[in-house]
Amino acid sequence: MNVFQLEIVTPEGKAFEGTVEKATVPGIEGSFQVLFNHAPIISTLGKGVVKVETEAGKSLSYAIEDGVAEVLNNKMVVLVESLRETTV
């Protein structure tokens, strides 16, 4: 199974930390998906939904207003001002 580490961080602390199969984020120029061995990237995020599929097959969704995402060496860090768990 090809997985990578994901952290979603708010000013209050880590909202999510774990191993995931994929993550989809709302980039400023449009949403994009990150999978195992994704090329390094830093992107600003806009209003939208962060969708995560965990290693265990659980789907999670978080509504955000804006933020920044970094992907490097099979680790993704998403920094956001605020988020709320949602169903999408």
Buried (B, 14 or more C-beta within 10 A) or exposed (E): EEBBEBBBBBEEEEBBEBEBBBBBBBBEEEBBEBBEEBEEEEBEBBEBBBBBBBEEEEEBBBBBEBBEBBBEEBEBBBBBEBBEEEEE
